[in-house]
Amino acid sequence: MNTDIDETIRAALHERADGDVHLEGLLAGATRLGKRRRRIHHALVAGGTAVAVLAVGGVLSAVPWGTAAAPGVDTATQPSAATTGPSTPSRGGSVSPLPALPSEAAAVGAFRPPYVAAAKPLGQGGRVGTGQLLYLDAADPAAVRMTWSTGQRHESLTVVRVSDAAAFSRYEVLAADTEQGLVAARRGEPLPPPVSTEPVTFDGRPATLRLSDRVAGRQSYGSLTWQPAPGTWVQVVLHVDDQPQTERSEVLATAGLVRFDRVRRCVVGFRLAWTPPGTRMTDCSFEAVGRPGRVATYSGARLATGGAWWWVNTHNRADLDTSGPFVEIDGRRIQSAKNAAGYAYSGTQAASLSPGTPSISQGDANRVMGHFAPITGDFPQAWVQDPLR
């Protein structure tokens, strides 16, 4: 969704600029970073677990979320209506938050998956990777895109933000029940070797701070790893595109935005009227994308059939590769190629099936999308935890 990124950066530049600004160069850099993020997330999906950004040709997909909205529809930002649970979240750390976005820029704000009051947060008996529950959050006023993904005994939250100087950056919050499990939460993508490793104290607990230099074709990164509660390990990984090394203070400040005090449930805005026999849902993902004056939301589900696995996601129709080839399934025109399938519906909305390794057959992929049914009722009342039921 490069247009989302461009809108946000333009708003930030007009707010901050004191003189002439070379928009084309800045926007080209942001666009390149957006494309790199697509490639990174596609590689993570190939590792075997859930990430909300998937590729079918040029398909970008994620997880729908909004207040009283059909799946994939841009929703007016309504923080007071969308916020549930305690009014003041507890901090994951004790560092002051990073600068907020300019007023014209698009922040995700209070849009979140539904709050589960009866569930116990991390540190109070909650455990990551169970029951499609989401334990991670970030109180980041500069966030323009937030993506949650569940996994088996781990969970991830990816946040894309625009800083006070309109620099575009990304960070991941990973949680697992063991320190080794954080590797699975990163979907097997290795980080560059750190140039420095430092023991620190964060939020009163021992932690490890690592920094790397920027290498060709990749961002510099910094990470903080600690155990906020027995049986839970958390790692914050900050990626920065426009400087040779991520600053120590940036990593600590970003970790200070992490929250663990609310539990939410991942729900999706669609049903699948047909899937191969024995199919079950294993994970889900949810994404909110900030745009000026509104938030666009998307949803997806990871499904398994025997040893095969695959994702179904909703997304913006503009991100669907419409070059074909196509097949007709019960009167629907389904894009069909390489065990993937896509289906455009309701004007700007679309859905896609992205294959895992191994995946289901092309015929089954086409048939699944031929029986894709978007939920048009209000969120969260009409949305479902499992699209197979």
ABEGO torsion letter per residue (X at the ends): XAAAAAAAAAAAAAAABABBBBAAAAAAAAAAAAAAAAAAAAAAAAAGBBBABBBBEABBBBBBBEBGBBBGBBBBBBAAAABBEBABBBBABABBBBBBBBAABBBAEABBBBBBAABBBBGAGBBBGBGGBBABBBBBAABABBBBBBBBGBBBBBBBBBBAAGBBBBBBBBBBABAAAAAAAAGGBBBBBBABBBBBBBGGBBBBBBBBBBBBGBBBBBBBBBBABBGBBBBBBBBBAABABBBAAAAAAAAAABBAABBBBBBBABBBABBBBGBBBABBBBBBBBBBGBBBBBBBBBBBBEABBBBBBBBBAAABBAAOBBBBBGGBBBBBBGGBBBBBBGGABBBBBBBBOBBBBAAAAAAAAAABBBBABBOAAABBABAAX
